[in-house]
Amino acid sequence: MKKNISCEIIQDLLPNYIEGILSNESEKLVSDHLNECIYCKKEWENMNTLIEVDPVEERKVDYLKGIHKKCRNILLSCIALSAITLLICVFYMEKNTDEALFTLFLFFFVFVAILIKYGFPLFFAIAGFWWYKKTNKKWVLVISFICIFLFLNSILSVVKNALIYGP
């Protein structure tokens, strides 16, 4: 007894047939249909050409990875150069080493204070959203929203003080 199956059903099964995940009976059914039907065979050939991976795309990804490494190296070089320039400027402008060290200590203290006030809440808000995306645990959003609130509160206080006391 020959089973007559519509082309629509066979075309729905073609992606699984190409991947090789059909049962033996379904695979034989699709194979027999492809031997008889010109239209489904043409569709099968089109799908096979679309699924092949182009090696040019892999080279593009490798190229972009190289660019990412170069950008990271350039950024680290700029940070190191800025730190060296800051040290040279402070020691050149101050009259003695004690004043230069005090200026550096003060600069470091202000940098850490700014980082704690603005950088940490923003970083933890972004990290919280990233963690939520990975784990889908809703309680992580509470932490992220608290950090966003702290960051926005800090920015709002700066704006409020700027409006009251001037820039």
N, C-alpha and C positions, 0 to 999 in steps of 0.2 A: 504494500500500500504506500503510495507516494503522498507525502504531505505537501500541500501547496501553501506557502507562507508569503505574505505580501512583502513587497520591497521595503516598505516603511519599517516593518519589524526588523528586517535584515539590516537596514541602515542604522537602526537604533543599536543593534548588536555589534556593528562593525568596530567601534573603538575598543570594546572588550575583546573582540576577536583578534585585533591587531596586537593588543597587549598580551594575549594568550591567557586570559583569565576566565574563559568560558568553560563550562563542563564539556566533557567529551561529546555528548549527544548534541549540544548546541553548536559546538565547533564543527561537527560533521554536517549539521543542518546548514550552517552558513557557508561552509565550503562547497557543498553540493549546489546551493543556490548561486554562488559566485561562478561556478562552472557553466550554469545555464543562462544567467542574466547578464547582459552586456552593460546595462546601466549601473547595476550594483557593483560590478567588477571595476568600472571606471571610477565610481565613488571610492572604492577600496584603494585603488591606485592613487587617487588624489589625497586620501587620508595618509597613506604611507609616505608620500613626499612631504606633507606638512609636518609630520611628526619627527622627521630626521633633524638632528641638531647640527647647526652650521658651526664649523670650527672657528670661523671668523669671530663669532660672538664670544667664544671662550678667550680669544686673544684680546678682545676689547675689555673684558673683565680683568684680565691680568694686567693690562695697560693701566686701567683705573686704579688697581691696587698699588701699582708703582707710583702713580701720581699722588695717592693718599700718603704713601711713605715719604715722598719728597716734600709735600706740604707740611707734614708733621715735623720733619727735620728743619725746614725753614722756620717754622713757628718756634721750635725750641732754640734755634740759633738766635732769633730775634729777642727772645726772652733773656737768654744769656747775655747778649750784647747790651740790652737795656740795663740789666743789673750791673754790668761792668761800668757802663757809662755813668750810672747813678753814683757808684762808689767813687769813680774818678772825680766827678763834679763836686761831690760833698767834700772829699779830702783836699781838692784844689781850692775851693772857696773858703773853707774854714781856716782860721789862723793857726790852730793847733789840733793835735790828734784828739784831745779830750772833747773839744767842741764838735769835731766831726763824728766821733762815736756817739755823742749825745744826739746829734741830728739824725744819724742812722737809727738809733734806738727809738727816737720819737717817730720817725717815718715808719718803722716796723710796727710800732704800737698802733698808729693810725690805720695802717694797712690791715692789721688783724681786726681792729674794731669795725672797719667797713666790711670786711669779709664776714664777720659774725653777724652784723646787722642786716646786710643785704644778700651776700653770697650764699650762706648756708640755707636760709629759707627757700631761696629760689632753686638751689641745687636739690634739696630734699623734696621739693614739690615735683620737680621733673623726674627725679628718681622714683618717687611714689607712683606717679602715673605709669612709668615704665614697668615697675614691679606689678602694678595692677594688670597691665596688659599681658604680662607673662603668666600670672597666677590666677587672675579673675577673682581675687579675694576682695570683697567690697570694703572691708574694714581698712584696707590700705588707702582708700580714697579719703577717709576721714583725716589721716595724717597729711595727705597731700593738700587738702583744703585748709587745714590749720596752717601749713607752711605758706600757702598762697596768701592767706589772711595776714600772717605776720609780715610777709614781703610787701603787700599792698599797704599795710598800716605804716611801715617804715617809709615808703615812698610818699604816702599822704602826709606824714609829719614833715618831711622835707619840703613839700610843696606849700603846706600851710605856713611853715616858718619863713619860707621865701616870700610869701605874700604879705606876711605881717611885718617882717624886718627888712625886706628888700633883698635883692640878689647879692 
